[in-house]
Amino acid sequence: MSNILVIKLGSLGDLIQANGAMKDIKSNFPNDKVLLLTSEPYTLFMSACPYIDGVITDKRLPRWNIIYLSRLKKLLESYNFSRVFDLQNSARTYFYRKFILKKPQWSSTEEALDPGQNKKDFDREGVLPRMEIQLRKTGIKTKYLKTIDLSWANSDISKLIKKYTNDEFILIFPFCSKKHLKKKWPHYKELVRKIKQIFKNKYSILVAPGPGEVEEALQLNSKVVLKENKPIDIATLISLIYRARFVISNDTGPAHICSHLNKDGIVLFGSHTTPDKVSIGNSNFKIIQADDLQKLNVDTVIKELQKRLN
């Protein structure tokens, strides 16, 4: 038995998308120990993943922090990894390949490129097709990569839901990373008002804010789902999405969860990227895209919502 390292540092949506790849890696090496290197917000969540035998936390401190990198190098080398599957494929993990973990056999974008192809061209492909090419070119049979199973994170949260509603509910995700404000549709407050006007009391409207989003959520005239007055954890978030009647979201981590659960809902896109490139959207989780997301009007979203719920 040998140790194998999978690297996926974040973000939430990317980590969710990599779950199928992790299952494929474990299926190809059932007798080996597969460990995940990820960042702190995801350590506890991924510790429960059945395809991972252990989680190592990377604090992602600056690369000029020699003391931290020396400690990380010593820790990782202590596992004597035979293989590394780099599913992050970032400048940081390239640095790890060159200076932290030089001995193991690596699987990364470098192994996925065709002769004469550069990384920029390769990155124009969708996330899941890129991941599939990478794994297959390093000898991994891919069976689960595109059929991501999150049932392991689903639990009974009926007591939590009853604190907020006894009705069917529409779940909204009006937030996004502060680094990607182009992804943020600014009209959720008006959307909530119109949903209540049209559907009356048929549906409750719930919002599940993440860290730093609670104050904004309280302004939306919807029910803010918290656990002990704090944002819910990732597993509870997934369980909440499972139980929603309908979801409306920006292009953010929860939208990736919805897409892979084939959830009834809508994801709103601007021109910052394409749904194909980020591998999001399906027959139930529909895409509404506008050249300028700021100008996407509420009535367009309401029209799709009515069509789907009536």
C-alpha positions in Angstrom: 0.0 0.0 0.0 1.3 3.5 -0.9 0.2 7.0 -0.2 -1.4 9.1 -3.0 -1.9 12.9 -2.7 -4.8 14.8 -4.4 -4.4 18.6 -4.4 -7.6 20.7 -4.5 -7.2 23.9 -2.4 -10.5 25.5 -3.3 -12.8 27.2 -4.0 -16.1 25.5 -2.9 -17.5 25.1 -6.4 -14.2 23.7 -7.7 -13.9 21.3 -4.8 -17.4 20.1 -5.4 -16.6 19.5 -9.1 -13.5 17.5 -8.2 -15.5 15.0 -6.1 -16.1 12.7 -9.0 -12.4 12.8 -10.0 -11.5 11.9 -6.4 -13.9 9.0 -6.5 -12.3 7.8 -9.8 -8.8 8.1 -8.3 -9.8 6.1 -5.2 -11.5 3.5 -7.5 -8.3 3.1 -9.5 -6.2 2.7 -6.3 -8.6 0.9 -3.9 -5.7 -0.5 -1.8 -3.8 2.7 -1.5 -4.3 5.6 0.9 -5.6 8.7 -0.8 -5.1 11.9 1.0 -6.4 15.4 0.1 -4.4 18.6 0.4 -6.9 21.5 0.7 -7.3 24.8 2.4 -8.7 25.4 5.9 -12.4 26.2 5.1 -12.8 22.8 3.5 -10.9 20.5 5.9 -13.7 19.5 8.1 -16.2 19.0 5.2 -13.8 16.9 3.1 -12.8 14.8 6.2 -16.2 13.1 5.8 -15.8 12.3 2.1 -15.8 8.5 1.6 -13.3 8.7 -1.3 -10.6 10.4 0.8 -8.6 8.6 3.6 -7.4 11.7 5.2 -7.1 15.5 4.8 -4.0 17.7 5.1 -4.6 21.5 5.5 -2.6 24.0 3.5 -2.8 27.4 5.1 -1.8 28.9 1.8 0.6 31.4 3.4 2.7 33.6 1.0 5.4 31.7 -0.8 8.0 34.0 0.7 7.1 32.6 4.1 10.1 30.2 4.1 9.4 28.8 7.6 5.9 27.8 6.7 7.0 26.2 3.4 9.7 24.3 5.1 7.2 22.9 7.6 4.8 22.0 4.8 7.6 20.3 2.8 8.7 18.3 5.8 5.0 17.2 6.5 4.3 16.2 3.0 7.6 14.3 2.6 6.8 12.3 5.7 4.0 10.6 3.8 6.4 9.4 1.1 3.7 9.9 -1.6 4.1 7.8 -4.7 1.8 9.9 -6.8 0.4 13.4 -6.8 -2.8 14.3 -8.7 -2.8 18.1 -9.0 -6.5 19.1 -9.6 -5.8 22.7 -8.8 -3.2 23.3 -11.5 -2.3 26.8 -10.3 1.0 28.7 -10.0 1.1 27.7 -6.3 0.8 24.0 -7.0 3.3 24.2 -9.8 5.7 25.7 -7.2 5.0 22.7 -5.0 5.8 20.4 -7.8 9.2 22.1 -8.4 10.3 22.7 -4.9 8.1 20.8 -2.3 7.3 17.4 -3.8 9.8 16.6 -6.5 10.0 12.8 -6.1 6.5 11.5 -6.7 4.9 10.9 -10.1 2.7 13.9 -10.9 -0.5 14.2 -12.8 -1.3 17.8 -13.8 -2.0 20.1 -16.8 1.5 19.4 -18.1 0.7 15.7 -18.6 -2.6 16.6 -20.2 -1.3 18.9 -23.0 -1.0 17.5 -26.5 2.3 18.1 -28.3 2.5 21.8 -29.3 -0.5 22.7 -27.1 -0.1 25.4 -24.5 -1.9 25.8 -21.2 -3.8 28.9 -22.2 -5.5 27.0 -25.1 -6.1 24.0 -22.9 -7.8 26.1 -20.2 -10.4 27.2 -22.8 -12.0 23.8 -22.3 -14.6 23.2 -19.6 -13.5 22.3 -16.1 -14.7 18.7 -16.2 -13.5 17.9 -19.7 -10.0 19.2 -18.7 -10.0 17.1 -15.6 -11.1 14.0 -17.6 -8.3 14.5 -20.1 -5.7 14.9 -17.4 -6.7 11.8 -15.5 -7.0 9.6 -18.6 -3.6 10.7 -19.9 -2.1 9.5 -16.7 -3.8 6.1 -16.9 -6.9 6.7 -14.7 -10.2 5.1 -15.9 -12.9 7.7 -15.4 -16.3 6.5 -14.5 -17.6 8.9 -11.9 -16.0 12.2 -12.9 -19.1 13.7 -14.5 -21.7 12.1 -12.2 -20.8 13.7 -9.0 -22.4 12.1 -5.9 -22.9 14.3 -2.8 -25.3 12.0 -1.0 -22.5 11.4 1.6 -22.9 15.0 2.7 -26.7 14.9 2.9 -28.2 14.6 6.4 -31.5 15.1 8.3 -31.9 18.8 8.9 -35.7 18.8 9.4 -35.4 20.5 12.8 -33.3 23.3 11.3 -35.8 23.9 8.5 -38.8 23.9 10.8 -37.3 26.9 12.6 -37.8 28.9 9.4 -40.7 27.3 7.5 -43.2 24.5 7.2 -43.8 25.2 3.6 -42.0 24.4 0.4 -39.3 27.0 -0.1 -37.4 28.8 -2.8 -33.7 29.1 -1.9 -31.7 32.1 -3.1 -27.9 32.7 -3.3 -27.4 36.4 -4.1 -23.8 36.5 -3.1 -20.4 35.9 -4.7 -16.7 36.3 -3.9 -15.6 39.9 -3.4 -12.9 39.1 -6.0 -15.5 38.4 -8.6 -18.2 41.1 -8.3 -19.1 40.8 -12.0 -20.8 37.6 -11.0 -23.2 39.4 -8.7 -26.8 40.2 -9.9 -27.9 43.3 -7.9 -31.7 42.8 -8.1 -32.5 40.1 -5.5 -34.4 42.4 -3.2 -36.8 43.3 -6.0 -37.0 39.6 -7.0 -38.0 38.6 -3.5 -40.7 41.3 -3.5 -42.2 40.1 -6.8 -42.1 36.4 -5.8 -44.1 37.2 -2.7 -46.5 39.3 -4.8 -47.1 36.6 -7.4 -47.0 33.4 -5.3 -48.5 34.9 -2.0 -47.8 32.4 0.8 -47.3 29.3 -1.4 -43.5 29.4 -1.0 -41.2 30.6 1.8 -38.0 32.4 0.6 -34.8 31.3 2.3 -31.3 32.6 2.0 -28.2 30.9 3.3 -25.4 33.4 3.7 -21.8 32.4 4.0 -19.2 34.1 6.3 -19.3 37.9 5.9 -22.7 37.8 4.1 -25.2 37.7 7.0 -25.7 41.5 7.2 -26.5 41.7 3.5 -28.8 38.7 3.7 -30.8 40.4 6.5 -31.7 43.2 4.0 -33.5 40.9 1.5 -36.8 40.5 3.3 -36.4 36.7 3.3 -35.7 34.1 6.0 -32.0 33.9 6.8 -30.9 30.4 7.6 -28.3 30.3 10.4 -27.1 27.7 12.8 -26.4 29.0 16.3 -26.5 32.5 14.8 -23.7 31.6 12.4 -23.6 30.7 8.7 -24.3 27.0 8.2 -21.5 24.6 7.4 -21.0 23.1 3.9 -22.7 19.7 4.6 -25.8 21.5 6.0 -25.8 23.8 3.0 -25.9 20.7 0.7 -28.7 19.2 2.8 -30.7 22.4 2.5 -30.2 22.5 -1.3 -31.5 18.9 -1.5 -34.7 20.0 0.1 -35.4 23.2 -1.7 -38.3 23.3 -4.2 -36.4 25.8 -6.4 -33.0 27.6 -6.3 -32.0 30.9 -7.8 -28.3 31.7 -7.7 -25.4 33.7 -9.0 -22.5 31.8 -10.5 -21.0 30.8 -7.2 -20.2 27.7 -5.1 -23.8 26.7 -4.2 -24.7 26.9 -7.9 -22.2 24.2 -8.7 -23.8 22.1 -6.0 -27.2 22.7 -7.5 -26.0 21.8 -11.0 -24.5 18.5 -9.9 -27.6 17.6 -7.9 -29.6 18.4 -11.1 -31.7 20.7 -8.9 -34.7 22.7 -10.2 -33.5 26.2 -10.5 -31.8 29.1 -12.3 -28.3 30.3 -12.4 -27.5 33.9 -13.6 -24.5 34.6 -15.8 -23.0 37.7 -17.1 -20.2 37.8 -19.7 -17.4 37.0 -17.2 -17.3 33.4 -18.4 -19.5 30.8 -20.1 -21.5 28.1 -18.4 -19.7 25.5 -20.6 -16.2 26.6 -19.4 -17.2 26.2 -15.7 -19.2 23.1 -16.4 -22.5 24.3 -14.9 -26.1 24.0 -15.9 -28.3 21.0 -17.1 -31.8 20.1 -18.0 -33.2 21.2 -14.6 -30.8 23.9 -13.5 -31.3 26.4 -16.3 -29.0 29.2 -17.3 -30.0 32.8 -17.9 -27.1 34.8 -19.4 -26.9 38.5 -20.2 -24.1 40.5 -21.7 -24.4 42.9 -18.8 -25.6 41.1 -15.6 -26.3 44.4 -14.0 -28.9 45.1 -16.7 -30.7 41.7 -16.5 -34.2 42.7 -15.4 -36.2 41.0 -12.7 -39.1 40.2 -15.0 -36.9 37.9 -17.1 -36.1 35.9 -14.1 -39.7 35.9 -12.8 -40.9 34.7 -16.2 -38.7 31.7 -16.1 -39.6 31.0 -12.5 -43.4 31.1 -13.2 -42.9 28.8 -16.2 -41.1 26.3 -14.0 -43.3 26.4 -10.9 -46.8 26.8 -12.5 
